[in-house]
Amino acid sequence: MSMSVRMTEPRLRARLADGSLTGTWRLDPARSSVTLSTKSMWGLAPVKGVFADVTGDGVLADDGRVGGRIVVASASLDTRNKKRDAHLQSADFLQSDVHPHIVFTVERITPAGEQATVAGTLRIRDHTRPVTFPATITASDDEVRLDAEVHVDRSEFGLTWNQLGMASMKNTITVSVVFVRH
């Protein structure tokens, strides 16, 4: 295995042009994580959770086009509070029994300075919205790692439950995923 290198714009453009990243990639769930953070109690109490079940795949075409997806099992969210987790899985929020997956579909990755801009669509429940965010990408011949913070307003996805205005609509999804050659 070769050493992973941070993909600055010139490096990523060179790797895309030489075809060394071309192929099919699979998300390694053991080395990947997706977490959620928000505020509750009128912004005074941070709430953090980890999605335990994350899968995905990707493809990089000869012409440099990128596609893929990251799939998160909505019922796998663990905030270390079983009652809260059950509520987050209910119809008030993720409705995990009807919508078992949160899916981000990658449509484009554009090198930009020290990072890249990732563009795609995010589907939560039955709402799909375009999402664009900066990401740090590192790569070797055998793996590609993407690290990013994605800021989401949950009301844009129909998640508007908010008893007494206690819960923030602003959420941060932290993504650290590793893709390996398939």
C-alpha positions, -999 to 999 in steps of 0.1 A, spaced: 0 0 0 13 34 -9 12 64 14 -19 86 14 -14 122 2 -36 152 7 -52 160 -26 -46 197 -33 -61 210 -65 -30 204 -86 -25 169 -72 -62 159 -76 -63 173 -111 -32 153 -120 -46 120 -105 -78 125 -124 -60 132 -156 -36 102 -153 -64 78 -146 -47 64 -114 -80 68 -95 -102 55 -122 -123 25 -112 -149 12 -88 -146 20 -51 -164 6 -20 -169 24 13 -150 6 42 -176 7 70 -150 -3 97 -129 28 89 -157 53 81 -180 73 103 -209 97 100 -219 117 131 -246 142 138 -244 172 162 -270 198 171 -282 219 200 -312 213 223 -326 231 253 -327 264 235 -291 261 223 -276 253 257 -272 215 254 -252 199 226 -265 167 213 -242 143 194 -249 110 178 -231 84 157 -247 65 128 -234 29 133 -245 16 99 -228 33 69 -223 18 35 -215 32 1 -198 30 -33 -182 52 -59 -169 52 -94 -144 74 -112 -148 73 -149 -119 76 -174 -130 112 -183 -128 123 -146 -165 122 -138 -173 110 -103 -204 93 -90 -213 74 -59 -233 74 -28 -231 71 9 -260 53 26 -267 57 63 -292 35 82 -315 61 99 -323 37 128 -286 32 136 -283 67 152 -269 64 187 -269 95 209 -263 75 241 -299 81 252 -323 53 243 -354 74 248 -341 102 226 -329 77 200 -364 62 199 -379 97 194 -354 105 166 -364 73 149 -401 81 152 -424 99 128 -415 132 145 -381 130 129 -364 103 107 -394 79 106 -369 50 103 -396 23 99 -408 39 67 -376 56 55 -347 33 66 -320 51 48 -305 86 45 -287 88 11 -262 112 -2 -256 108 -39 -224 124 -53 -228 141 -86 -195 161 -88 -162 167 -71 -143 198 -81 -108 205 -69 -106 239 -52 -73 250 -36 -64 228 -6 -98 211 -7 -125 200 -31 -161 210 -35 -185 181 -33 -219 185 -49 -248 161 -49 -282 154 -34 -292 145 1 -323 124 7 -338 124 42 -372 108 45 -391 117 13 -373 150 8 -343 153 -16 -323 185 -18 -291 196 -35 -261 199 -11 -227 213 -17 -198 213 8 -160 216 10 -141 184 17 -106 173 24 -95 144 2 -65 122 8 -56 93 -15 -32 65 -22 -33 39 -50 -56 17 -28 -78 41 -9 -95 75 -10 -106 93 22 -131 122 23 -135 143 54 -162 170 56 -186 189 77 -220 193 61 -244 219 75 -281 210 72 -313 228 81 -335 199 91 -366 219 83 -357 217 46 -362 179 48 -396 181 66 -381 175 101 -399 204 117 -409 189 151 -398 213 178 -416 213 211 -414 247 227 -387 257 202 -362 238 222 -343 220 194 -322 237 168 -331 233 131 -293 237 123 -274 204 123 -239 195 114 -232 161 98 -195 152 101 -184 127 75 -151 108 75 -153 80 49 -127 57 34 -132 41 0 -111 12 -11 -107 -3 -46 -135 -28 -54 
